[in-house]
Amino acid sequence: MLIQKHSNSKKQTTPVIIIGGGIAGLICAVHLVERGIKPLMLEAEPRADKI
């Protein structure tokens, strides 16, 4: 996954939605949160870790 860091500090205006709470969705969410982006994760199951 390649995410470019911007030199100017703008607030996030585009919502990020992660569909699926499997291992890939969880890893994606972690990477986004580490960069200050708050994603919305959608999962059909009651838990987000099907492993």
C-alpha positions, 0 to 999 in steps of 0.5 A: 500500500502506497500512501503519500505524505503531504507537506501541508497539514490539511484536515481530512475531507474525503471519507475513507470506508473500509469494506470488510473486517478481515485481516486486510481490512484491519491492517488497512485501518491500522495504517490509516489511523497511524497516518491520522486518518479515521476510517469507517469499517463496515463488516457484516459479522458481529466481530471484525476478525474472521481469522 
